Each structure stands twice: as structure tokens, then as C-alpha cells.
Amino acid sequence: GFLRALAATATAMPWSQRVQVTAIGLDLAPTTTIHIPDDPTAWAEQTARAHQAAATNATAPARELRVTGPLLDHPTVVLIGPDHAGIAQHLAPIAELANSQLVVIAATDLPTEHRITLDHTTATLEPSGLTFTPHHADPTVVADIDTVITDTNRTPEPAPPTTGEEPAPTAPTTELGEPSTEMLDFVDQILEPQPVELAILRPDPTVDGAELSAMQASILGYLALHERPTRERVQETFWGSHDDPAGTTKQRAADNMMSKLRAALGTTDTGESRLQYKDGVYTLHDVGCDWNRFERLTERARFATPTDKHRLLATALERLNGEPAIHGGRHWRWLTDNPDWYLTTIAPRIVTTGLQAADSGGMSDVVTGLVCRAYEAVPGDARLEEILRRAAESDRRAAQALDGAEAA
């Protein structure tokens, strides 16, 4: 009961979008925020290998962590029931590694001392440092909460068939109504083409509307993906620190390149530069970016009705055209080799969106295609892979997506 309540509490916290919460042996139904592995032992083996590799080589580039797979959503919180003591004891030593991103909470005695630290106002999951608000209740209240959680997560039993009739087949899709006019207007506004368009949600990033060199395109991508990028941050990312002996030369090179980029991007209809620099910060104008659209669509989906949410998530996933910038070369390493961006921002957002689309629309042909897009953008993710393996029995695209990830 306590672990089920903790699972429900954890997935309601703001950080749950960037954390994989996995439950084993807790009699919960899988949702977009709670992962229930079909084969707990196999999942534990795969997770142990991945987290051990990441913990023992914390400085490895993000691309290396992705290809040694599965992709890690940092951190991973696993809650384990009393019938899976072996899995808990297998994962516990990995959670104790110095750079581990794994948290193990089990109904079994473990060699570790504390997995949850409590005070009067805050509970902390260790070693990740994730916090949530604990609630104190007497045993009868806890029992009532446990009953509610169990009933909410249990899949209803189908009604028995009438004598002489075959059971009615379960509908493969979720019935959705018509999307709202307000949402459709929002989507049209978000998707409106800009004079300059940057696409990074594909293996080879592209720029339409401006003739840019490979490095200029990468700098444009950096400016589009970062809030309030400063001159110093841009210079340090692409030319190195300005504090070294060649700092002055690097600064001149950076300023020269930014001037060329400004000229290449041109001006808006009002005559203003599309790349502006003011108060130490660069800003872009009339420049569209597929990742920015993806973010705005998924953010709007968080507060939408079920029908609008499904349409917003589908529109976001349609922006995906493969693993982002993976063939972009050395100029894009600030993205592909950056765990802060790739492993904790872009990849988890894509995975979560794919899972939510499957949950909101049922596994129709359209949704299977959307999940395939997410999996091709983040190959090796265990949760998307589980969905596609179930769909692959009747959908060729799901099988092809899985085969493509294995070949890569």
C-alpha cells in the first residue's frame, strides 16, 4: 500500500516529466507516467547494465550513452514489491555507485541505509535528491487510500458474453470528439511558416530561407534552443574560453562570424535584423524552429481536453523525422554530445509525448505511426519499444521501426 501510494505521489510531482518511475510487483496498471515492464527480470538486467555504464563513465558524451542503451531518463526511480526481492537486491548496488542516477525503493531489506529521507515538511528520494511532500495519516486512512489507488489502477473485468454469442471485441481505439476551434487556431498559429526555417528534429539539420555555412547553421540552432543566449556562452561553446592566451583572437573570430550570420539571415519586413544583440543577449526574429514548435504544442497539451490533447500531441510528433542532428557532424556536438540537453531535455520530452499519444488515442494505425516517429527519434527507449513490440504483431511499421533501431 505504501509503495503504491508513493508511486502515485511521485508521478504527480513537477519533476515526473523527466523521471522514469517504474513499478514492479505493485498491482498497478501502466500509464504515461508509471512504467510497468512486461518482463521485470529482463528490464532489471538491461537497466542495471545501462545505469552502471553511465555511473562509471559519467563524462561520456550523450551519443555514447545512447548507443550503449537503453536511453536513460535521468534519474530512474524503481519501486519494487515484496515478491521481487531478487530484483531489488540486484539493482541496489547500482544505486549506490557514486554517480548513479538510479533510485531503488523496495519492500525488502537492502544493504543500503536510506532510500527516503524524511523531515517534518519534505521527503527526499536518495541519491537523486528528488523531493516531494509527505502526508501523515493513521493506519485506517492509509488503508482507505490504498483501496482507492488499487481500484483506480485496476483494469475492469470484461462483462461475460451472453449465452450463444461471442464476446464483443475490445475497441482498439479511443473515441475522441471534435477538436475545439480555439485549439485548431493555436495549431495554425504555431505551424505558420517563417521566412527562415530551422529543422533539427532530423538526422541532418537543415535551414531554409537563408544561405548558411554548416557552422552558421549550428550557431543558429544554438540560439534557437537556448533562452537568452549570451555572447560569452556562444563564444565558449564554439570557440572555447576567452580567458586563455588566445582569448582575444577567439573573441574577434566569434564577433566576425556573428556579423556574417546576421547578414546572411537578413532583415524582417520592418527592416530590423533577424539576429539582434542587445543588453548582452542574442534574440531571433522571424525564424521558425521545429523543436520550439514541438515544445509549445506539448506544453499546451498538458492543460487541454482529451480530444485537443491528442491532436496537439499528434501534431508535435509529426515534427519528428528521425534522431535529432545525429549526422550533423562536429558543429552539432554541443547538442548531440551534451547530456544536459539530449538526455534530460530533448529525448525524455519526445519519449513522454509518444507515451501520452498512445495513452490518449489508443493504439490505432495513426497512433502507431506517431509512436514509431518517437522511437526513431529516440531509438532504444524501453517504454516505446514495449508498445511497438505489442503492435508489431499486426502493424508492419512497428516491426520496421524496431528492426531499424536494432540495425543501427
Salt bridges, closest charged atoms under 4 A:
ASP27 OD2 - ARG154 NH2 3.38
ASP38 OD2 - ARG390 NH1 3.21
GLU45 OE1 - HIS90 NE2 3.72
ASP73 OD2 - ARG383 NH2 2.05
GLU96 OE2 - ARG115 NH1 2.89
ASP146 OD1 - ARG4 NH2 2.83
ASP151 OD1 - ARG154 NH1 3.47
GLU182 OE2 - ARG300 NH2 3.52
GLU197 OE2 - ARG293 NH2 2.74
ASP243 OD1 - HIS242 NE2 3.47
ASP244 OD2 - LYS250 NZ 2.55
ASP255 OD2 - ARG231 NH2 2.50
GLU295 OE2 - ARG349 NH1 3.81
GLU299 OE2 - ARG302 NH1 2.93
GLU299 OE1 - ARG349 NH2 3.83
GLU318 OE1 - ARG319 NH2 3.70
GLU323 OE2 - ARG63 NH1 2.99
GLU323 OE2 - ARG66 NE 2.99
ASP381 OD1 - ARG383 NH2 3.98
GLU385 OE2 - ARG389 NH2 3.19
GLU386 OE2 - HIS35 NE2 2.96
ASP395 OD2 - ARG397 NH2 3.11
GLU406 OE2 - ARG389 NH2 3.26
